[in-house]
Structures are given as C-alpha cells and as structure tokens.
Amino acid sequence: MRALFEASARAREVFLQENADALERAVDLVAEALGAGRKLLLFGNGGSAADAQHLAAELVGRFQRERRPLPAIALTTDTSALTAIANDYGYDQVFARQVRALGARGDVALAISTSGRSPSVLRAVEACRELGIETIGLTGGDGGTLAGLVDLCLRVSASTDAPRIQETHILIGHVLCELVDRRLFGGS
C-alpha cells in the first residue's frame, strides 16, 4: 500500500518539476478563451472520459466559489451522438465529429489520454487543428503520438501506470480550474 502512495506522490512531484511553466501556459490559454466567451472542449476514453466530465462540471457549475458558469463541454456525455457516430463513422470519429459540429477558432480543447495513443482522441486533435482550435494534451509515459500533435503537452512522465497518471491528471485539472477562476474572477 505504501508503495502505491509513494508512486502517486512521485508522479505528481516529477510532473510539477517538468511542467510548471507548461501548466501556467495552459491556464493562460483556457482563461483567455473562456474570458473571451469561447469554449473549452474536453474528451478522453474510460477514466479519461470521467476526468473530462468532472472538469467540465467544475467549470460549468462552480469550483470553489460562486461565479458565472463557464462554457466547458465534455464530448463524452451524449450517448446518442457517441453511438450514432461510432456506428456510422467508426469509434475513432466519436470526438472528431463533435469537434467539427461544436468547435470554432478561438476555442481550446483538452485532450486526455494516459497513453497518448487513443485513435479517437488523436482524430479529435487533428479536427481541432483543422479548425484553428488550440489543443492541450494530458498524457503520461512517453506521451505517445498525442505529445507531438497538441499545441501544449502536459505529460506525467514518471509513470506508465494508468492509475498513477489519472491521479495526477485530476490534480492538474483541479489546479487548472482554480487558477482559471483566479485569473477570471480575482482572488488568491
């Protein structure tokens, strides 16, 4: 048990050492987009889908204080759209079709994949690039293909273990939400 906690703590510590500046840039991108009335699109599969929904809920609802809702859309929640797109176009298109329908230049996308190799996430990032949507990748290990596709990669390099990566991803997401709130609404 202790080893699991230590591995999680190490993943977070190494992430901060390697990515503090990149996380600040991610906060800037998201705060600028949301402050200008643009959207944050979030997507991923499995646990990463849950993270996308969790973070969108924090932004649309509230994180720690009362404020106006922020336009964040998890592309993982509409089962009718997901299954129709998967059936008609293939699962690798489930997020890309939604990006093309809902996204626009000036929006920001948060692509979440612990391996960086999920075809549906990669196709969505490609769709974002076509539309001029800035992309932030949350990944782990070597970053996979995703690391080279996104505009900004936040990589949990100290682990290839999905649970340790996901634990760090949700911390990154919470820090992102808190700092975006501070940028847009003040406070410390």
C-alpha positions as CSV (number, residue, x, y, z in Angstrom):
1,M,0.0,0.0,0.0
2,R,2.7,2.5,0.9
3,A,4.5,1.9,-2.4
4,L,1.3,2.9,-4.3
5,F,1.0,6.2,-2.4
6,E,4.7,6.8,-2.9
7,A,4.4,6.2,-6.7
8,S,1.5,8.6,-6.9
9,A,3.4,11.3,-4.9
10,R,6.4,10.8,-7.1
11,A,4.4,11.1,-10.3
12,R,3.0,14.4,-9.1
13,E,6.3,15.7,-7.9
14,V,8.1,14.9,-11.2
15,F,5.2,16.4,-13.1
16,L,5.5,19.7,-11.3
17,Q,9.3,19.8,-11.8
18,E,8.9,19.2,-15.5
19,N,5.7,21.0,-16.3
20,A,5.1,24.0,-14.1
21,D,5.7,26.5,-16.9
22,A,3.6,24.5,-19.4
23,L,0.7,24.3,-16.8
24,E,0.9,28.1,-16.5
25,R,0.6,28.4,-20.3
26,A,-2.4,26.0,-20.2
27,V,-4.1,28.2,-17.6
28,D,-3.4,31.2,-19.8
29,L,-4.9,29.6,-22.9
30,V,-8.0,28.4,-21.1
31,A,-8.6,31.6,-19.2
32,E,-8.1,33.8,-22.3
33,A,-10.5,31.6,-24.3
34,L,-13.2,31.4,-21.6
35,G,-12.8,35.1,-20.7
36,A,-13.4,35.9,-24.4
37,G,-16.6,33.9,-24.4
38,R,-15.1,30.9,-26.3
39,K,-15.5,27.3,-25.2
40,L,-13.3,24.6,-23.6
41,L,-13.9,21.2,-25.3
42,L,-12.8,18.1,-23.3
43,F,-12.5,14.5,-24.3
44,G,-11.0,11.1,-23.5
45,N,-11.9,7.5,-23.1
46,G,-12.7,5.4,-20.0
47,G,-11.2,7.1,-16.9
48,S,-10.1,10.0,-19.0
49,A,-13.7,10.5,-20.1
50,A,-14.7,10.6,-16.5
51,D,-11.9,13.2,-15.9
52,A,-13.3,15.3,-18.9
53,Q,-16.8,15.2,-17.4
54,H,-15.5,16.1,-13.9
55,L,-13.5,19.1,-15.1
56,A,-16.3,20.4,-17.3
57,A,-18.7,20.1,-14.4
58,E,-16.3,22.2,-12.2
59,L,-16.3,24.9,-14.8
60,V,-20.0,24.9,-15.7
61,G,-21.1,24.6,-12.1
62,R,-18.5,26.1,-9.8
63,F,-15.2,25.1,-8.5
64,Q,-14.8,26.6,-5.0
65,R,-16.8,29.8,-5.2
66,E,-19.8,31.4,-6.7
67,R,-19.2,32.8,-10.1
68,R,-20.8,32.8,-13.5
69,P,-20.8,29.5,-15.3
70,L,-18.0,28.9,-17.8
71,P,-18.6,27.2,-21.2
72,A,-16.9,23.8,-20.9
73,I,-18.3,20.8,-22.9
74,A,-17.3,17.2,-22.3
75,L,-17.7,15.4,-25.6
76,T,-18.1,12.2,-23.7
77,T,-21.6,12.6,-22.4
78,D,-24.1,12.4,-25.2
79,T,-24.7,8.6,-25.6
80,S,-26.9,9.1,-28.7
81,A,-24.3,11.1,-30.5
82,L,-21.5,8.9,-29.4
83,T,-23.2,5.7,-30.5
84,A,-24.6,7.2,-33.8
85,I,-21.1,8.5,-34.7
86,A,-19.4,5.2,-33.7
87,N,-21.9,3.2,-35.7
88,D,-21.9,5.3,-38.8
89,Y,-18.3,6.6,-39.0
90,G,-16.3,4.3,-36.6
91,Y,-15.3,4.8,-33.0
92,D,-12.2,6.8,-33.9
93,Q,-14.5,9.6,-35.1
94,V,-16.7,10.0,-31.9
95,F,-15.0,13.1,-30.7
96,A,-13.8,14.5,-34.1
97,R,-17.3,14.8,-35.4
98,Q,-18.4,16.6,-32.3
99,V,-15.4,18.9,-32.5
100,R,-16.4,19.8,-36.1
101,A,-20.0,20.4,-35.0
102,L,-19.4,22.3,-31.8
103,G,-15.9,23.8,-32.0
104,A,-14.7,27.1,-33.6
105,R,-11.5,29.1,-33.9
106,G,-10.7,30.6,-30.6
107,D,-11.9,27.6,-28.6
108,V,-9.5,25.4,-26.6
109,A,-9.5,21.6,-26.4
110,L,-8.3,19.5,-23.6
111,A,-7.4,16.0,-25.0
112,I,-6.9,13.4,-22.3
113,S,-5.2,10.0,-22.9
114,T,-3.0,8.3,-20.4
115,S,-1.1,6.6,-23.2
116,G,-1.3,9.3,-25.8
117,R,-2.3,6.7,-28.4
118,S,-6.1,6.6,-28.4
119,P,-7.3,6.9,-32.0
120,S,-10.5,8.7,-31.1
121,V,-8.5,11.4,-29.2
122,L,-5.9,11.7,-31.9
123,R,-8.6,12.2,-34.6
124,A,-10.3,14.9,-32.5
125,V,-7.0,16.7,-32.1
126,E,-6.5,16.6,-35.9
127,A,-10.0,18.1,-36.3
128,C,-9.1,20.8,-33.8
129,R,-6.0,21.7,-35.8
130,E,-8.1,22.0,-39.0
131,L,-10.5,24.4,-37.3
132,G,-7.8,26.5,-35.6
133,I,-8.7,25.3,-32.1
134,E,-5.7,25.3,-29.7
135,T,-5.0,22.0,-28.1
136,I,-3.7,20.9,-24.7
137,G,-2.8,17.3,-24.2
138,L,-2.9,15.5,-20.8
139,T,-0.9,12.2,-21.1
140,G,1.6,10.0,-19.4
141,G,4.7,8.0,-20.0
142,D,6.4,9.0,-23.3
143,G,3.3,11.0,-24.3
144,G,2.6,8.8,-27.3
145,T,1.5,10.3,-30.6
146,L,-0.6,12.9,-28.8
147,A,2.5,14.7,-27.4
148,G,3.6,15.6,-30.9
149,L,0.1,16.6,-32.1
150,V,-1.0,19.0,-29.5
151,D,0.0,22.7,-29.1
152,L,0.9,22.1,-25.5
153,C,1.5,18.8,-23.8
154,L,1.2,18.2,-20.0
155,R,2.9,14.8,-19.6
156,V,3.1,12.7,-16.4
157,S,6.5,11.2,-17.5
158,A,7.3,9.4,-14.2
159,S,4.7,6.7,-14.7
160,T,3.2,4.4,-17.4
161,D,0.7,3.1,-14.8
162,A,-2.8,4.4,-15.8
163,P,-4.0,4.9,-12.2
164,R,-1.0,7.0,-11.2
165,I,-1.3,9.0,-14.4
166,Q,-5.0,9.6,-13.8
167,E,-4.4,10.6,-10.2
168,T,-2.0,13.3,-11.4
169,H,-4.4,14.3,-14.2
170,I,-7.2,15.1,-11.9
171,L,-4.9,17.1,-9.7
172,I,-3.7,19.0,-12.8
173,G,-7.4,19.6,-13.7
174,H,-8.2,20.9,-10.3
175,V,-5.2,23.3,-10.4
176,L,-6.3,24.4,-13.8
177,C,-9.8,25.1,-12.6
178,E,-8.6,27.0,-9.5
179,L,-6.1,29.2,-11.4
180,V,-8.6,29.9,-14.2
181,D,-11.1,31.0,-11.6
182,R,-8.4,33.3,-10.1
183,R,-7.5,34.8,-13.5
184,L,-11.1,35.5,-14.4
185,F,-12.6,36.4,-11.1
186,G,-9.7,37.5,-8.9
187,G,-8.6,36.2,-5.5
188,S,-5.7,34.2,-4.4
